[in-house]
Amino acid sequence: MDFTLRPATVDDAEAMAIMHVQSWRESYGRLLPPEFFADQESALPDRIERYRASIAAGHSRMLAHDPDGELVGIAAAGPGKDEDGPCELELFMLYTLERIHGRGVGQALVDALIGDSPAYLWVLDDNPRAQAFYRRNGFVPDGKRQLCDPSWYLLPEHRMVRPGVRESCSHS
């Protein structure tokens, strides 16, 4: 599949928010009740403004567009938020639309954002497709687990870590 990658701009915030919620529905529709998605859709104006403010503040997001210019993937990485972070870089999000799964878009986003650097991420326990993708990229569970916040119905998730070429991430 042909696609283009580029950093997000403030003008992308609306398309990003809509695509983000669509990808949640596709990825987590079997895990979360319809009310979750209704709440997310009703909160789109707030999410759009948060994206605008975040991008304006310099927090980068990488976007993937199909040949027709439709947004099909979003990703973000930056300094880790965990107090006990195993390394400095965290992959905060990686979402692609279901119709382009397996076509290299997710891989291109990961490569563009973190390359082969040491990094960590959080993934839902019941998300085998994402976990397999991350394992192919060198990430392994480090034993750290937590529950998502109540708005995510306390779904369990775990941390995965990739040492990278410098082996500078520690495993718990």
C-alpha positions in Angstrom: 0.0 0.0 0.0 1.2 3.5 -0.8 1.1 5.9 2.1 2.8 9.0 3.2 4.1 9.9 6.6 4.4 13.4 8.1 4.4 15.1 11.4 1.0 16.4 12.5 0.1 20.1 12.5 -2.5 21.9 14.5 -4.8 21.8 11.5 -4.8 17.9 11.7 -6.3 17.8 15.1 -9.9 17.2 14.0 -9.0 14.3 11.6 -6.7 12.8 14.2 -9.4 12.8 16.9 -12.0 11.2 14.6 -9.6 8.6 13.3 -8.3 7.8 16.9 -11.9 7.1 18.1 -12.6 5.0 14.9 -9.5 2.9 15.5 -10.5 2.4 19.2 -13.9 1.1 18.0 -12.2 -1.2 15.5 -9.6 -2.4 18.0 -11.5 -2.5 21.2 -15.1 -3.0 20.2 -15.2 -6.5 21.7 -13.7 -5.3 24.9 -15.6 -2.1 25.8 -19.3 -1.4 25.9 -21.1 0.8 23.4 -21.4 3.5 26.0 -17.6 3.9 26.0 -17.6 4.8 22.3 -20.6 7.1 22.7 -18.8 8.9 25.4 -15.6 9.2 23.3 -17.6 10.5 20.3 -19.4 13.1 22.4 -16.1 14.2 23.8 -14.6 14.8 20.3 -14.6 18.6 20.6 -12.5 18.4 23.8 -10.1 15.8 22.2 -9.7 18.1 19.2 -8.7 21.0 21.4 -6.3 18.8 23.5 -4.6 17.7 20.3 -4.4 21.3 19.0 -2.9 22.5 22.3 -0.5 19.5 22.5 0.8 19.9 19.0 1.1 23.7 19.4 3.2 23.0 22.6 5.6 20.9 20.5 4.4 17.4 21.4 4.8 15.7 18.0 2.5 13.2 16.5 3.3 11.3 13.3 0.5 10.7 10.7 0.1 8.2 7.9 -2.2 9.1 5.0 -3.4 6.8 2.2 -3.0 7.8 -1.5 -6.4 9.6 -1.3 -5.2 11.7 1.6 -7.3 10.0 4.2 -5.7 9.7 7.6 -5.1 6.0 8.3 -2.5 6.0 11.1 -1.4 8.0 14.1 1.5 7.5 16.5 3.3 9.5 19.3 6.4 8.9 21.3 8.4 11.0 23.7 10.0 11.2 27.1 8.5 8.4 29.3 5.9 9.2 31.9 6.6 6.3 34.2 8.4 7.1 37.4 10.1 3.7 37.2 10.5 3.9 33.4 13.0 1.3 32.1 14.4 3.8 29.6 13.8 7.4 28.5 11.6 6.9 25.4 7.9 5.8 25.5 5.7 4.9 22.6 2.5 6.6 23.8 0.2 5.5 21.0 0.1 3.7 17.7 -3.2 3.3 15.9 -4.0 2.3 12.4 -7.3 1.7 10.7 -8.3 -2.0 10.4 -8.5 -1.7 6.6 -4.7 -1.2 6.3 -3.5 -3.7 8.9 -0.6 -5.7 7.7 0.4 -3.3 5.0 3.4 -1.7 6.7 1.9 1.5 8.0 2.3 0.7 11.7 5.9 -0.4 11.1 6.7 2.8 9.2 5.2 4.9 12.0 7.3 3.0 14.6 10.4 3.3 12.5 9.8 7.0 12.0 9.2 7.7 15.7 11.6 5.5 17.6 13.8 3.8 15.0 15.9 1.2 16.9 16.1 3.2 20.1 15.4 1.7 23.5 11.7 2.3 24.3 8.8 1.1 26.3 5.0 1.0 25.9 1.8 -0.1 27.5 -0.5 -2.6 25.8 -3.9 -4.1 26.8 -3.6 -7.7 28.0 -6.3 -8.7 25.6 -4.8 -7.3 22.5 -2.8 -10.2 20.9 -2.4 -8.5 17.5 -0.7 -5.5 18.9 1.4 -7.6 21.3 2.6 -9.8 18.3 3.5 -6.6 16.4 5.5 -5.2 19.3 7.3 -8.6 19.8 8.3 -8.5 16.2 9.8 -5.1 16.9 11.9 -6.4 19.9 9.6 -5.5 22.7 9.1 -8.0 25.6 7.0 -7.8 28.8 9.0 -6.6 31.7 6.6 -7.8 34.4 5.0 -4.4 35.2 1.2 -4.5 35.1 -1.7 -2.1 35.9 -5.3 -1.5 35.4 -6.5 1.3 33.0 -8.5 4.1 34.6 -12.2 3.6 35.2 -13.2 5.4 32.0 -11.5 2.4 30.3 -13.4 -0.1 32.5 -10.3 -1.0 34.4 -9.0 -3.2 31.6 -5.7 -4.8 32.5 -2.5 -3.8 30.6 1.1 -4.5 30.8 4.4 -2.8 29.9 6.6 -4.0 27.1 10.3 -2.9 26.8 12.7 -2.9 23.9 16.4 -2.5 24.9 17.4 -1.3 21.4 20.9 -1.6 20.1 22.6 0.1 23.1 20.9 -2.3 25.6 20.2 0.6 27.9 16.7 -0.5 29.1 16.6 -2.5 32.2 14.2 -5.4 32.7 12.5 -5.8 36.0 
